Amino acid sequence: MFASETAKQFDAKLLSGITRIQDLPPTESLDPAFISSLHVLSMKESFLTTWASSELRIADTQVTILLDKALARLSEQPQDLSISQETALLTDRGLEYICQEIVDYIGSESQKARALESEERTSTFLKLTELSLLQAIRSRLKIK
C-alpha cells in the first residue's frame, strides 16, 4: 500500500479518536490547523526522498510495461491500405487507451503529493517522481 493511502487511513483513525475523546459530533470540523501525518513525515528529508524513490521505482516499472505495450501496438498498426478502416480504428483506440493509462499513472503521483500540504514538499516530491518518470519515458522514446 502506498504511503499516501496509509497516511490517510491513519489520519482518519486519529481524527475519529480525537472527536470521540472531545465528544464532538464526527461531522463537526476540528482545528483547521490539523496537519496530516504524511505532512509531518515529509518534513524529514530522508523520509521524503525514500518515499519518492519507492514511488518512482513502482511507477517506472508500470509505465515501462504500458509504454512497451504502446510501442508494440504501434508496430502492429496496419500499413496496408487494403486493411479496413474499422481494424485501423480499433488499433488506434487500443493505443489511445494505453497512452491514457500512462498519463493517468503519471498523474497519480500529483494526487499523492497533494497530501503533503506544503508547496515546497509537493514540488520536491513531484520533481523526484513525476519529472524523473517523464525524463525516463523521454529517453526511452529517444526524444530530445
N, C-alpha and C positions, 0 to 999 in steps of 0.2 A: 504494500500500500504506500502511496506517495506521502511525503511529509506534510503537504498542504491538507490532504484529506484527514490524516491522523490528527493534525493540529486542530482542524475544525471540530472533529468529534470530541477531542479533549476540552476545547473551549466550551462546547455546548454542555458537556457534563459539569464543567467547572461553574458555568453560569447558572445551571439549574440547581446546583448545590448552594450557591450564594443566595439565589432567590428563596430557596426553602429555609435557609438559616435566617434570612431577614423577614420571612413571612410576607413577601411581596407576591402579588399575582405574577405568574410567569410572563404575561403579556406586557407588564409594566417595564419600561426600559430602565436599566441601571445607569450608572455614571457613564456618560459618553466617552470618558477618558479611558475606559477599559481597553487595554492593549491585548491583542491576541498572543497566545503562546508562541506562534510562529514569528511574530514581530519581535518578541523578546529574544528568541533564539537567534534570529537573523542578525542581531546586533553583534554577535560574536562572529568575527570574520571567518574563523575556521569552520563553523557550522555552515555558513552561507556558501563557502567555496566547496565544501564536501557535498552538500545537498545539490548544488548546481552541477557538480561533476557527475554525480549519480544520475540526475535527471538527464543530463546530456548523453551519457552512455546509453541509457534506455531509449531515449528519443532517437539517437543516431542509428541504433540497431533497427528500430521500427521504420524510420524514414528510409533507410537504405533498402529494406525489403520492398517498401512501396515504390521507391524510385526504380529498383530493378524490374518490378512488375510493369511500371510505366514504360521503361525503355524496351522491354520485351514486347509490349503491346505496340509500340511504335514500329518495331522491326517486323511485326506481323501484319501491319497495315497493308491492304491490297494496293499494289502498284499497277495492277492490270485494270485497264479502263472498262473491260467487259464485266467486272465484278459489279453486282447490283449496288445501287445507292443504299439500299437497306442494310446490306452487310457492312458497307463502309461506315454508315451511321452508327451501327451497333459497336463497331470497333472504336469510333470516336467517343461515344458515350462511356465506354469502359475506361478509356484513357482519361476523360474528364473526371470520372468518379475517383480514379486513383489519385489524380492530381489534387482533387478537393480533399481527399483523405490526408495527403501530405500537408496541405495548407492548414487543415484543422488540427493536425498533430502538432505542428509548429505553434499554432495559435494557442494551444492548450498551455504552453509554457507561460504565455502572457497572463492567462487566467490564474495560474498558480501564484504568479508573482504579485497579484493584487492583494493577496492575504498578508503581505509584508507591511502594509500600512505606512510605508516610508518611500518617498520618491527616490531617494538615494539608494536604498536597498533594492527596490524594484529594478532600478536602472542597472545596478551591478548584476543582479540575478539574470536579467534579460541579456546583458552583454555576455555573460558566461554560458548561457544556454541557447537562446533563440539566435543570437548573432553568430555564435560558433557553429550552430547547426546549419544556418543559411550559407555560411562560408564553406562548410564541408560539402553541401549539395552543389554549390557553385564549382568547386574544384573537381567533383566527380563528373559534372557535366562539361568541364573544361571551358567555363565561361570566364572571361577576364573582365 
